[in-house]
Amino acid sequence: MEPDDHIMRGPGERRVAEAAERIVTEGRPRLHRTWTSLVATSLLGGIDVGVGVMALLFVRHETGSELLAGLAFSVGLIALLLGHSELFTEGFLVPVATVVAGAAGWLDLARMWATVLVMNLVGGWVFMWLVMQAYPDLHRTAAAAGAKFVEGGYTLGTFCLAVLGGGVITLMTRMHHGTDSMTAKITASIATAFVLAGFGLWHSVLDSLIAFAGLHTGMTSYGYLDWLRWLAWAVLGNIVGGLLLTTALRLIRSAQVLSDGSAKAPDSR
């Protein structure tokens, strides 16, 4: 569709309109995938993030630096980008905008969110078991890193860490859709990993994989029930951050494009 001229007025409005169009074009097939495709893509997402967590633990073990470890985690986000796999917190901006545009339903969104989260965790759990069996030297580092999150407490401060985590990862999605340059997209992924993991923000999938690594060692003071309670807190914060800090503002700015009737047209592919 060609955005109306009045949408284009003001600095950067044409780019915003074009980005909104790309979001809906991508989101429609994502929300209408078969179960097989959705499960497979989500499992791969957990494995891709697991590669980043493996790098994070190695660098933290060798250097003791959380900032360098966060930078190392960028391997996982780059793998997500180039491998076209699916991460739970990447399902805020694009799918929600697609539903708002009328190209999919809220049940489609709920189906995608639930499946991606569960399969990310399943794929990540298996991958981290392999990592812990292969590298026993990382056990103490993994157990300590997992405890930092699971035993972090349920306070306003930790909820804000989860809100920031959801906002930052959704900002990465918005940056990816704001450019056609792969170099710029990779740069955005590296910067996001540095902030997300290096600053210790709470992310439901990333930090669950760290917690799984600790649990696989048998050296942790927390168990799976403790992790489940933590996960609920982190998911809530991530959703609030992803939807309110980034997605809602993008929807407001792109409202005229998303309400255009042609956004609801069936996908031609």
N, C-alpha and C positions, 0 to 999 in steps of 0.2 A: 504494500500500500504506500501511497505517497502522502506524507503528512500535510495538512492544510497549511496555507501560508501564515495564518495567524498564530499557529503553534511555533513557527520558526522565529518569531520576533524575540529580540533580546539575546545577550551573549551566550553562546553555547547551546541555544535551544535546538538547533538542527541536530547537533551531535546527541543531545538527550533523546530526541525523538527517534533517531536512527538506532540508538542503543535499546530503546524500549521495543522497537520492532524486532530487533534481533532476539531479545529476551523471549518474546511471545513465540517467535518462530522456532526457537530451541525448546521452549517449555512444553509446547503442544505434544510432540512425540515423546518427550520424557514422561509425561503424565499418563500417556496411553500405551505404554510398553506392555508386552506380555509379561506374565509372572516369571517365566524362565529368564528373559532378558534382564528384568529388574533385579532378580536374586543374584544372577551371575555378576552383573555390573557392581552391585553393592558388596558382594564378597570380595571382588577385586579391589574395591575402595578400601576395605579393611586391611587387606594385604599391603596395598601401596602405602597407607599410613604406617603400617608396621615396619616397612623398610626405613621410613623416616625416624621412627622410634628407636630402631636398632642403631641407627647412626647417632641419634641423640644420646643414648646410653653409653655408646663407645666413647664419644667425645667427652661426656661428663666424667666417665671413669678415668680417662687419661689426663684430663686437664682440671677437673673440678669446677669448670666455668659453666654456669647456666647460660650465659650469653652465647658462647661458642657452641654449646649444645643446641641452643635454639636455632642457630644458623645452620647447623648440620641437619636439623629436622627438615629443612627446606627440600631435601631430597624427596620426602614423602609428598609434599604439595606439588612439586614439579612432576612427579610420577602420576598424580591424579590428573593434572592438566594434560600432559602429553598422552597418557594412557586412556583418557576419556572414561575413567571410572567414576564412582558416585560416593560422595561423602555426605553424611546426614546434614550437617550444618550448611552445606552448599544448596540445600533444598528449601531455602527461605525466599530469596529474591526472585529467582526465575519461576518456580512453580506457583508461588503466590500471585505474582504479576499475571501469569497465564490464567489462573482462576478468575482474577479480577477482570481480565479482558474478556471473559466468557468463553475461552477456548477449552476449558476443562471444568470439572466440578469439585466441590470440597471433599467428596468421598474419594475422588482420585488422588487428591493431595494427602489425605489421611492414610490411604493405602501406601503411597510412596514413602511418606515419612516413617511409618511403622516398619515397613520392610527394609528400608535402607539402614535404619538404626540397628535393627536386630542383626542383619547380615554383615554390616560393618563390624559389629562386636564379635560375631562368630568367626569371621575371617581373621580378624585381629587376634583373637584368643588362640587360634591354631598357630598362626605365624609366630606369636610371642613364645609359645611353647617350644617351637623349633629353635628359636634364638636362645632361649635359656638352656636348652639341652646342648646346644653347640658351643656356648660360651659361658661356662661356669664361673669364670672370673668376673662376670658382670652381676652376679647374684646379689651381692651386698649393695651395689649401686642401685639396682632395680628395686630391691626391697625398700630402701630409704626413699627413693623417688616416689614410689607408689604410696607410701605412708604419708608423704607430704600433702597429697591430695585427699585420700580417703579419710585421713584423720585430721583434716584441716578445720573441721567444725562447720556448723550451720549458723553463720552469723551474717549480718548485713555486709560485712567486708568480703566474705567468700561468695556471697550471692552476686555482689558487684563484680568480682573477678569472672564469674560465669557470664554475666551480662556483657562485660567487655569482650570476653572470648567470642561470644556469638556475634557481637557487632563487628569485630575485627575480621572474622572469617567471611562474613557477608560483604564487608567492604571489599575484600579480595575478589569476590564474585562480581561485584559492581565494576571494579577496575578491569577485570577480564572482558566484560561486555562493553567497555568504553573504548576499546581499541581493537584494531585488526592485526597489530604487530605482535608476533609471537615473542620477540625479545622483551617487549613491554610486559606481556603477560607473565613471563618467567620472572622478570624483575619484581613484579607484584607478588608472586608466590614466595620468593625469597624474603622480601621485606615482611610479608605477613607471618611467615614461619619465625622470623627473628623476634617479632613483637609477641606473637602468641606463645611460643614455647620458651623464648629467652626471658620474657618478663613474668613467666609463671601464671599466665591467665588460665582460667579453667575452661577446658574443652571436653565435652562429654565423650567423644570417641578417642581422641589423642590421649587423654589422661587415663581413660579406662584401659587402654593398651599398656600404659606404664604400670597401672595397678595390676593387670594380668601378669605382666612380667614378674612383678614381685610375688604374686600368689603362686606362680609356677616354681618359685624357689623353695617354698615351704618355710621361709624365714620371716614372714610378716606377722605383725600383731593384729592385723585385720583379716577378715574373711570375706566370703562372697556376699553375705547379707549386709555387711558394712559397706561393701562396694555398691550394692543395689541402692541403698539409701543415699549414698553420695551421688550416684548416677541420676536419681530423680531430681536432686537439687541442682545438679549441673545442667541437665536437659532443660529444666524450667528456666534457669538463668540464660542459657544459650538462646532459647526461643524468644524470650523477652528482648534480649540484646539484638538478635538478628532481625526481628520484626520491627521493633520500635526505633532502634538507633539508625538503621540503614534502610530496610525495606519500605517502611511506612513513608519516609521522606521521599524515596525514589518514586513511589506510587503517586504521591501528591504532585510531584513535579511532572510526572508523565501521564497524568490523569486523562488529558484530552486524547492522547495517542491510544491509550489502553481502552478508552471507551468508543473508539472508532469501530464501526460495524465490521470492517474488513478484517479486524484482528480475530474475529470469531470464525473466519472461513476455514473449512477443513484443510488439513495439511495435504499438499499435493504430492508428497513423496509416497 
